[in-house]
Amino acid sequence: MEKIGVFVCHCGTNIAGTVDVAKVAEELGKVNGVVYSTNYTYMCSSAGQKMIEDKIHELGLTGVVLCSCSPRMHEKTFRSCAERAGLNPYKVEVANIREQCSWVMKDMADATEKAIALGKAAIAKTILDTPLIEGETPMTKRALVIGGGIAGITAALDIADAGFPVDIVEKDYTVGGKMAKLDKTFPTLDCASCIVTPKMTEVSQNANIRILSYSEVSRVSGYIGNFEVDIKRHPRYVDEDKCTGCGACIEKCPNKKVPNSFNLNLNTRKAIDIPFAQAVPKVAAISADYCLHMKGLKNGKDNVCGFCEKACAAGAIDFSQKETTLTEKYGAIIVATGYNPISLEKFDEYAYSQSPDVVSSLEFERLCNASGPTNGHLLRPSDGKEPKNIVFVQCVGSRCSADSTKGHEYCSKICCMYTAKHAILTRDHYPDTNITVFYIDVRTPGKNFDEFYRRAVEQYGVHYIKGQVGKVTPLSDGTLDVQGSDLILNKQVHIKADMVVLAASIEADKSARPLATMLTTSMDNNDFFLEAHAKLRPVESPTAGIFLAGCCQGPKDIPETVAQSSGAAAKAICLLVKDKLKNNPCTANPNENMCNGCGQCANVCPYGAISYVDKDFRGPNRTTITRHVSQVNTAMCHGCGACTVACPSGAMDLLGFSNKQILAEVDSVL
């Protein structure tokens, strides 16, 4: 016979101010199976927990019901308390009479009546609870970081410094990400390369870190502690182990007309090249589509060009390289895929596709950079002259209406600040340049951000106009007519500009959506990775063992990205230090005899925890019947219950939340 103990919490006046806790305890004490019922000011306190432990010992309680706050707050506390007293922790139930009664109801009589009903439901479930044992899975003590920008670099270094091996998978030829392309950072105007390149070097020299550049994740299977990942390594036609980065091959290459993607195609490079001087790994790569020798091989000729191969003293050139796939196991995965600026071609009103002097903010950044296409001299792409009048347009693709087909509703967070930075740097180097900024609102919420913006206005004389640009028109004299509105003066304005800079919205990287599918993790409507809880678990994904760092989760500046990356690394380290992981026993439990193999449960499972196997069953007249039945990987199952609802035959049930238990709860309140 069950012996249930009921403990009603006052939660100070949070509950007791609206619910008659004494009456709740009295009424629940009359329910069959309840041998003890009381109320106390704070059940979560040390004294409250000792009361529970003492009564478990004294009365031999077989189950405990807490009428208190949300189980998300203290269910773990009370289960640990019961476990210390020798009671299976899964024989503890929490009735939420704070969030569901006292905080949402004003009438004490009604709130009390509802609290009693919720308590009865919890008792009914507890009577049917069965002791559950947490399972264990081994931990692979290795981490994978997907993305080699400042977020991925920070996370990898933190994990490696804790003593665990890390692989960084980077889709480009070098790590460094967008930060490696910047000139200065706001609001301190530090040299971006001076910050990120030492970190890049540190990554390359850390014995616990392996950089897999020009690679991408192609398949992910498994679960927390035991992920199996296929990494596709694209051929760069240069042996990374042999190449010394001397540049002799680049000097000899005759093809100088390859678009330079590192400089956002603002200039050209050789068909074999190193992205930039501080690249990591500092290894040359051949662009097969532009290489004369590779084109010759496609046409059956192996004697075309080949100057790079002849110039390489190390013998690193390898035209026979093929795409390969590397399969590795990892205990934790950190996603740091970063962002991309929105494509500006679709914004016809700004003439981005019509005039080379209409540039994106990142392109402007490269024009200002000493290692950029103009060696740091701000020159118009069309004629190489210094611009005298520059117009900056804010929120291009950001803060759009809900029905916009071009942009996004969200604010990109960093545009106001980097525009102020660009304006300050331009006025600092070219004091005679006139700068106008069209803005919707200036948003400067970070540390020293507002002071930085005011400095642009007050010290550098940058002219800010509250209003939007309606159209940019290229003129016959090579200038640009910018038509906009001034909402403060309530008038239309025309500005003749030499250059227009568009603050492009931040978007999730194009690799994010397919990667999320492989990781079986969630994304929001804008293709940013969704966190497990916006406030309490901001660096964790809903899929256990997968963590988020940087702009893959949403727009962020560099300090925020670095902070989140270290947080994600810390969470990963907390897993990697364990030899075994305990699994929540409240998982899906299929009845093979009832399963008809329809596949509905696997279709709705958001974690990929359900698969199907062919199994032999005894049929009539001693025959054997092979049936297609479901099986659950309990290490991957989160106990969400979606499969139990989808199962048409009733074969799928949830341990700890069985259909029988749920119906018992419903019956108790009817």
C-alpha positions in Angstrom: 0.0 0.0 0.0 1.2 3.5 -0.9 2.1 5.9 1.9 2.1 9.4 0.5 3.4 12.5 2.3 2.0 15.9 1.3 4.0 19.1 2.0 2.3 22.5 1.2 4.7 25.5 0.9 3.8 29.1 1.9 6.6 30.5 -0.2 6.5 33.4 2.2 3.4 35.3 1.1 3.8 34.4 -2.6 1.4 31.4 -2.1 0.0 32.0 1.4 -1.1 35.5 0.5 -3.7 34.1 -1.9 -4.1 30.4 -1.1 -5.3 29.1 2.3 -2.4 26.7 2.7 -3.7 25.2 5.9 -6.9 24.2 4.2 -5.1 22.8 1.3 -3.0 20.6 3.6 -6.1 19.5 5.5 -8.1 18.5 2.4 -5.2 16.7 0.8 -4.7 14.8 4.1 -8.1 13.1 3.5 -7.2 11.6 0.1 -6.7 7.9 0.0 -3.1 6.9 0.2 -2.0 10.0 2.1 -0.6 9.3 5.5 0.8 12.7 6.3 0.0 16.3 5.3 1.4 19.5 6.5 2.3 23.1 5.5 5.4 25.1 6.1 6.8 28.6 5.3 9.6 27.6 3.0 9.8 23.9 2.0 12.9 24.6 -0.1 14.8 25.8 3.0 17.2 23.6 5.0 14.6 23.2 7.7 11.9 22.3 5.1 14.1 19.7 3.5 15.0 18.2 6.8 11.2 17.9 7.6 10.7 15.9 4.4 13.7 13.6 5.1 12.6 13.0 8.7 9.0 12.1 7.7 10.3 9.7 5.0 12.4 7.9 7.7 9.7 8.1 10.4 6.7 7.1 8.4 8.3 5.0 5.7 6.8 7.2 3.0 6.7 5.6 -0.5 5.9 8.9 -2.3 6.1 12.6 -1.7 4.0 15.5 -3.1 5.1 19.1 -2.8 2.5 21.8 -3.4 4.8 24.7 -4.1 6.3 26.7 -6.9 7.1 25.5 -10.4 8.9 22.2 -10.7 11.3 24.0 -13.0 12.5 25.9 -9.9 12.8 23.3 -7.2 11.9 19.8 -8.5 15.6 18.9 -8.5 16.0 20.2 -5.0 13.1 18.0 -3.6 14.2 15.0 -5.6 17.7 15.2 -4.2 16.2 15.6 -0.7 14.1 12.4 -1.1 17.1 10.5 -2.5 19.2 11.5 0.6 16.4 9.9 2.7 16.5 6.7 0.7 13.4 7.3 -1.5 13.6 7.0 -5.3 13.7 10.6 -6.5 11.2 9.8 -9.2 8.6 9.1 -6.5 8.4 12.8 -5.9 5.8 15.0 -7.6 5.4 18.8 -7.5 2.1 20.5 -7.8 2.6 24.1 -9.0 0.3 26.2 -6.8 2.3 29.4 -7.1 2.5 30.2 -10.9 -0.8 28.3 -11.6 -2.8 29.5 -8.6 -1.6 32.4 -6.3 0.1 34.4 -9.0 -2.8 34.3 -11.5 -5.8 34.4 -9.2 -7.1 37.1 -6.8 -9.9 35.3 -5.0 -8.6 33.2 -2.2 -11.5 30.7 -2.2 -11.1 30.0 -5.9 -7.3 29.9 -5.7 -7.5 27.5 -2.7 -10.0 25.2 -4.6 -7.7 25.1 -7.6 -4.7 24.3 -5.4 -6.5 21.4 -3.8 -7.4 20.1 -7.3 -3.8 20.3 -8.4 -2.6 18.6 -5.2 -5.1 15.7 -5.8 -3.8 15.3 -9.4 -0.2 15.1 -8.1 -1.2 12.5 -5.5 -3.0 10.4 -8.1 0.1 10.4 -10.3 2.5 9.7 -7.4 0.5 6.5 -6.4 1.2 5.2 -10.0 4.8 6.3 -10.1 7.4 3.6 -10.4 11.0 3.9 -9.2 13.2 4.9 -12.1 16.9 4.5 -12.4 19.1 7.0 -14.3 21.1 5.3 -17.1 24.8 6.0 -17.9 26.6 6.6 -21.1 30.4 6.9 -21.7 31.9 10.3 -22.6 34.1 10.9 -25.5 36.6 13.4 -24.2 37.0 15.5 -27.4 35.2 18.6 -28.6 34.2 19.9 -32.0 34.0 23.6 -32.8 32.1 24.4 -36.0 33.4 27.8 -37.3 36.8 29.4 -36.9 35.9 33.1 -36.3 36.6 34.9 -33.1 33.8 32.9 -31.4 35.2 29.5 -32.5 38.7 30.5 -31.7 37.8 31.6 -28.2 35.8 28.5 -27.4 38.5 26.2 -28.8 41.3 27.9 -26.8 39.3 27.7 -23.5 38.5 24.0 -24.0 42.1 23.2 -25.1 43.5 25.1 -22.1 41.4 22.8 -19.9 43.3 19.9 -21.3 40.9 18.5 -23.8 41.5 18.0 -27.6 39.5 20.2 -29.9 38.9 20.2 -33.7 38.0 23.4 -35.4 36.1 23.0 -38.7 36.4 26.1 -40.8 34.8 26.4 -44.3 37.4 29.0 -45.5 41.1 28.6 -46.2 41.9 30.4 -42.9 40.5 30.9 -39.4 39.8 34.5 -38.3 36.3 35.0 -39.7 34.9 38.5 -40.2 37.0 40.0 -37.5 40.2 39.3 -39.6 38.7 41.6 -42.2 38.1 44.6 -39.9 40.3 47.6 -39.6 39.4 48.9 -36.1 36.9 47.9 -33.4 34.4 50.1 -31.6 34.3 51.9 -29.2 38.1 51.8 -28.4 39.3 51.9 -32.0 41.8 49.1 -31.3 43.4 47.4 -34.3 41.2 44.4 -35.1 44.1 42.4 -36.6 46.2 43.1 -33.5 43.6 41.4 -31.4 42.6 38.5 -33.5 45.8 37.4 -35.3 47.7 36.6 -32.0 44.7 34.4 -31.1 44.9 32.7 -34.5 48.6 32.0 -33.9 47.8 30.7 -30.5 45.3 28.3 -31.9 47.8 27.0 -34.5 50.4 26.4 -31.8 48.2 24.8 -29.2 49.0 21.0 -29.1 45.3 20.2 -28.2 43.8 22.0 -31.2 43.6 20.7 -34.7 42.5 23.1 -37.5 40.5 21.6 -40.3 40.4 24.5 -42.8 38.5 24.5 -46.1 36.3 21.8 -44.6 32.6 21.4 -43.6 30.5 19.1 -41.5 28.6 16.7 -43.8 26.9 14.3 -41.3 26.2 14.2 -37.6 24.8 11.2 -35.7 24.8 10.1 -32.1 24.0 11.9 -28.9 25.5 13.9 -26.0 28.9 12.4 -25.1 29.0 10.3 -28.3 28.6 12.3 -31.5 29.9 10.8 -34.7 30.7 13.5 -37.3 31.7 13.2 -40.9 33.9 16.2 -42.0 34.3 16.8 -45.7 37.7 18.1 -46.6 37.9 20.0 -49.9 41.1 19.8 -51.9 43.3 22.9 -51.9 45.8 21.2 -54.2 48.6 22.1 -51.8 49.9 19.8 -49.1 49.4 21.5 -45.8 52.2 19.6 -44.2 54.8 20.5 -46.8 53.8 24.1 -47.6 56.0 26.7 -45.9 54.0 29.7 -47.0 57.0 31.3 -48.7 54.9 32.6 -51.6 57.2 31.5 -54.4 54.3 29.8 -56.2 52.2 33.0 -56.0 55.0 35.0 -57.6 55.2 32.7 -60.6 51.4 32.3 -61.2 50.5 34.1 -64.5 46.7 34.4 -63.8 46.2 37.6 -61.9 42.5 38.0 -62.6 40.9 35.9 -59.9 38.3 37.8 -57.8 39.7 38.3 -54.3 36.9 37.0 -51.9 38.8 38.0 -48.8 38.6 41.6 -50.1 35.0 41.0 -51.0 35.9 41.0 -54.7 37.1 44.7 -54.6 40.3 43.6 -56.3 41.9 40.5 -57.9 44.5 38.0 -56.8 46.5 35.1 -58.3 45.0 31.6 -59.1 47.1 30.3 -56.2 47.2 32.5 -53.2 47.3 32.9 -49.4 44.2 34.9 -48.2 46.2 37.4 -46.2 49.6 37.7 -44.6 48.6 36.5 -41.1 46.4 33.6 -42.4 46.3 30.4 -40.2 47.2 28.0 -41.6 49.5 30.0 -43.7 49.2 27.6 -46.6 48.6 28.5 -50.3 45.5 27.2 -52.1 44.7 26.8 -55.7 41.4 28.0 -57.2 40.6 25.1 -59.5 38.2 27.2 -61.6 40.9 29.7 -62.5 44.0 27.6 -62.5 45.4 27.2 -66.1 46.9 23.8 -65.3 43.7 22.5 -63.8 41.7 23.6 -66.8 44.3 21.9 -69.1 43.9 18.7 -67.2 40.2 18.8 -67.7 40.8 19.0 -71.4 43.3 16.2 -71.4 46.5 18.3 -71.4 49.0 18.1 -68.6 51.6 20.4 -70.0 49.7 23.7 -69.5 51.3 26.2 -67.1 52.4 24.4 -63.9 54.7 27.3 -63.0 53.7 27.1 -59.3 54.7 23.4 -59.1 58.1 24.2 -60.6 58.6 27.1 -58.3 57.8 25.2 -55.1 61.0 24.0 -53.5 59.1 22.0 -50.9 57.2 20.0 -53.4 53.9 21.0 -51.8 51.8 21.4 -55.0 49.6 18.4 -55.6 47.2 18.6 -58.5 45.9 15.1 -57.8 44.3 16.0 -54.4 40.7 14.8 -54.1 37.9 15.5 -51.7 38.2 13.3 -48.6 35.9 12.6 -45.6 37.2 12.4 -42.1 35.0 10.6 -39.4 35.6 11.5 -35.8 33.8 11.1 -32.5 33.1 14.0 -30.1 31.6 14.4 -26.7 30.4 18.0 -27.2 29.9 20.3 -30.1 30.0 24.1 -30.2 28.3 25.8 -33.1 30.1 29.1 -34.1 29.1 29.5 -37.7 28.9 33.3 -37.5 26.9 35.6 -39.8 26.8 37.1 -43.3 25.8 40.6 -44.4 22.5 40.5 -46.2 22.7 40.5 -50.0 22.3 44.1 -51.2 21.4 43.3 -54.9 17.7 43.1 -54.0 17.6 46.6 -52.7 17.3 48.3 -56.1 16.5 51.7 -54.5 20.0 52.0 -53.3 21.7 51.3 -56.7 24.1 48.8 -55.2 24.2 46.8 -58.5 24.3 50.0 -60.6 27.2 51.9 -59.1 30.5 50.5 -57.8 30.6 53.6 -55.4 27.6 52.2 -53.5 29.3 49.8 -51.1 28.4 47.7 -48.1 29.7 48.5 -44.7 32.1 45.5 -44.8 33.4 46.6 -48.2 34.0 50.0 -46.8 35.9 48.4 -43.9 38.2 46.7 -46.4 38.8 50.0 -48.2 39.9 51.5 -44.9 42.1 48.6 -44.0 45.9 48.9 -44.4 45.9 45.3 -45.8 42.9 46.0 -48.0 42.7 46.5 -51.8 43.7 50.1 -51.6 46.3 49.7 -48.8 44.2 51.7 -46.4 43.6 54.7 -48.7 39.9 55.5 -48.9 39.3 55.6 -52.7 36.2 55.4 -54.8 36.1 51.9 -56.5 34.9 53.6 -59.8 37.8 56.0 -60.4 40.3 55.6 -57.5 39.7 59.2 -56.3 39.2 60.3 -52.7 35.5 60.8 -51.9 34.6 64.3 -50.6 31.0 63.6 -49.7 29.9 60.3 -48.1 26.4 59.2 -47.1 25.9 56.4 -44.7 22.5 54.6 -44.8 21.4 52.8 -41.7 19.2 49.7 -41.3 19.4 48.3 -44.8 17.6 45.1 -44.4 17.1 45.6 -40.7 13.9 46.7 -38.8 11.7 46.0 -41.8 8.0 45.6 -41.7 6.6 42.1 -40.9 5.5 41.7 -44.6 8.8 42.7 -46.1 10.2 40.3 -48.7 13.6 41.9 -48.7 14.8 42.3 -45.1 14.2 41.3 -41.5 12.2 42.7 -38.6 15.0 42.5 -36.1 17.7 45.1 -35.3 21.2 44.0 -36.3 22.6 45.6 -33.1 26.0 46.6 -34.3 25.3 48.9 -37.3 24.9 52.2 -35.4 28.2 51.7 -33.7 30.3 50.6 -36.7 28.8 53.5 -38.8 29.9 55.9 -36.1 33.3 54.2 -36.2 33.6 54.5 -40.0 32.6 58.2 -39.7 35.2 58.9 -37.0 38.0 57.1 -38.9 37.1 58.9 -42.1 37.0 62.3 -40.6 40.2 61.6 -38.7 42.1 60.7 -41.8 40.3 63.0 -44.2 39.1 66.1 -42.2 37.6 67.8 -45.3 35.2 65.0 -46.0 31.6 65.7 -45.4 29.7 62.8 -43.8 26.0 62.4 -43.5 24.2 59.5 -41.7 20.6 58.7 -42.4 19.1 56.8 -39.4 15.8 55.5 -38.1 17.0 55.5 -34.5 20.5 55.5 -33.0 20.9 52.6 -30.6 23.9 52.6 -28.3 23.2 50.3 -25.4 26.7 49.0 -24.7 29.5 50.2 -22.4 30.9 53.5 -23.7 28.7 53.2 -26.8 26.7 56.4 -26.4 29.8 58.4 -25.6 31.4 57.1 -28.8 28.3 58.1 -30.8 28.3 61.6 -29.3 32.0 61.9 -30.0 31.2 61.3 -33.7 28.6 64.1 -33.6 30.2 66.6 -31.3 34.0 66.2 -31.9 34.1 65.1 -35.5 31.1 67.0 -36.9 29.2 64.0 -38.4 25.8 65.1 -39.6 23.0 62.8 -38.5 19.6 63.0 -40.2 16.7 61.2 -38.7 15.0 59.7 -41.7 15.2 57.1 -44.4 16.7 57.2 -47.9 14.1 56.6 -50.6 16.4 56.3 -53.6 20.0 56.6 -54.8 20.5 57.6 -58.4 23.8 57.4 -60.2 24.4 60.7 -62.1 26.3 61.3 -65.4 29.1 63.1 -63.7 29.9 60.0 -61.6 28.3 61.2 -58.4 25.3 59.8 -56.6 22.0 61.7 -55.9 20.7 60.6 -52.5 17.0 61.3 -51.9 15.8 61.1 -48.4 13.6 62.5 -45.8 14.4 64.6 -42.7 11.8 63.8 -40.1 13.0 66.4 -37.7 12.7 69.3 -40.2 9.8 67.6 -42.0 11.3 68.0 -45.4 12.7 66.0 -48.3 16.5 66.3 -48.9 18.8 65.7 -51.8 22.5 65.1 -51.2 25.1 64.8 -53.9 27.5 62.1 -52.7 30.7 60.6 -54.0 30.1 57.4 -52.1 27.2 55.7 -50.4 27.8 53.2 -47.6 25.0 50.7 -46.8 24.8 49.3 -43.2 23.7 45.8 -44.3 21.7 43.7 -42.0 23.3 40.7 -40.3 22.0 37.3 -41.4 22.6 33.8 -40.2 25.3 32.1 -42.2 24.0 30.1 -45.2 25.4 26.9 -43.6 23.2 27.3 -40.5 20.0 25.7 -41.7 21.4 22.5 -43.2 23.7 22.2 -40.1 20.8 22.5 -37.7 19.1 19.7 -39.6 22.1 17.5 -39.1 22.4 18.4 -35.5 18.6 17.9 -34.9 18.5 21.2 -33.1 16.1 24.1 -33.4 16.2 27.5 -35.2 14.1 30.6 -35.1 12.2 32.1 -38.0 15.4 34.0 -39.1 17.6 30.9 -39.2 19.5 31.8 -36.1 20.1 28.8 -33.7 17.6 28.7 -30.9 18.8 28.6 -27.3 17.4 26.1 -24.8 16.2 29.0 -22.6 16.7 32.7 -23.4 17.4 33.7 -19.8 18.7 30.6 -17.9 20.4 28.5 -20.7 21.5 31.1 -23.3 24.5 29.1 -24.6 22.9 25.7 -24.8 20.8 24.4 -27.7 17.7 22.3 -27.0 19.7 19.3 -28.1 21.9 18.1 -25.2 25.7 18.4 -25.8 25.4 21.1 -28.5 26.3 24.6 -27.5 26.0 28.0 -29.2 28.6 30.7 -29.6 28.5 34.1 -31.3 26.3 35.4 -34.1 25.0 31.9 -35.0 22.4 32.6 -32.2 21.7 36.3 -33.2 23.5 39.6 -33.9 26.3 40.4 -31.4 29.3 42.6 -31.1 32.8 41.2 -30.4 32.9 41.5 -26.6 29.5 39.8 -26.4 30.5 37.1 -28.8 33.7 36.4 -26.8 31.8 36.2 -23.6 29.3 33.8 -24.9 32.0 31.7 -26.5 33.7 31.3 -23.2 30.4 30.4 -21.6 29.7 27.8 -24.2 33.3 26.4 -23.7 32.7 26.2 -19.9 29.5 24.3 -20.5 31.3 21.9 -22.8 34.1 21.4 -20.3 31.6 20.6 -17.6 30.6 17.6 -19.8 34.1 16.6 -20.9 35.4 16.3 -17.3 32.9 13.5 -16.6 33.8 9.9 -17.4 30.1 9.0 -17.7 26.9 10.9 -18.2 23.7 10.2 -16.3 20.5 10.1 -18.5 17.1 11.2 -17.6 15.0 8.0 -17.1 11.8 9.7 -18.2 12.1 8.6 -21.7 9.9 7.1 -24.4 9.2 3.4 -24.0 7.7 1.5 -27.0 5.6 -1.6 -26.6 7.0 -3.8 -29.4 3.9 -6.1 -29.4 1.7 -3.1 -30.2 3.9 -1.2 -32.6 2.8 -1.4 -36.2 6.0 0.2 -37.7 4.1 3.2 -39.1 7.0 5.7 -38.4 4.9 8.5 -37.0 6.9 8.6 -33.8 10.2 9.0 -35.6 8.7 11.7 -37.9 7.7 13.9 -34.9 10.8 13.3 -32.7 12.8 16.6 -32.7 15.9 14.9 -31.3 16.3 12.0 -33.8 16.1 9.5 -30.9 13.8 7.0 -32.5 14.8 4.5 -35.2 13.3 1.3 -36.5 14.6 -2.3 -36.5 13.4 -5.6 -38.0 12.6 -8.0 -35.2 11.3 -11.6 -35.2 8.1 -12.4 -33.3 6.4 -15.7 -32.7 3.4 -16.1 -34.9 0.5 -18.6 -35.0 1.4 -22.3 -35.4 4.9 -21.8 -34.3 5.7 -19.5 -37.2 8.1 -16.6 -37.1 7.0 -13.2 -38.2 9.5 -10.4 -38.9 8.1 -7.0 -38.0 9.3 -3.4 -38.3 9.3 -1.9 -34.8 10.5 1.3 -33.1 13.4 1.5 -30.7 14.4 4.5 -28.6 18.0 5.7 -27.9 17.4 6.8 -24.3 20.6 8.9 -24.3 19.1 11.1 -27.1 15.5 11.1 -25.8 14.5 14.2 -23.9 11.2 12.9 -22.7 9.1 15.5 -24.5 6.3 13.1 -25.2 5.6 14.1 -28.8 5.9 10.5 -29.9 3.3 9.3 -27.4 0.8 11.7 -28.8 1.6 10.8 -32.5 1.4 7.0 -32.0 -1.9 5.8 -33.5 -1.7 2.3 -31.9 -0.9 3.4 -28.4 2.4 1.5 -28.4 4.5 4.4 -27.3 4.5 5.5 -23.7 6.6 7.8 -21.6 8.3 6.5 -18.4 7.3 8.7 -15.5 4.4 10.2 -17.5 2.5 7.2 -18.7 -0.9 7.5 -20.3 -2.3 5.7 -17.2 -0.8 8.3 -14.9 -2.0 11.2 -17.0 -5.6 9.8 -17.1 -5.4 9.3 -13.3 -4.5 13.0 -12.9 -7.4 14.0 -15.1 -9.9 11.7 -13.3 -8.8 13.1 -9.9 -9.9 16.7 -10.8 -13.2 15.9 -12.5 
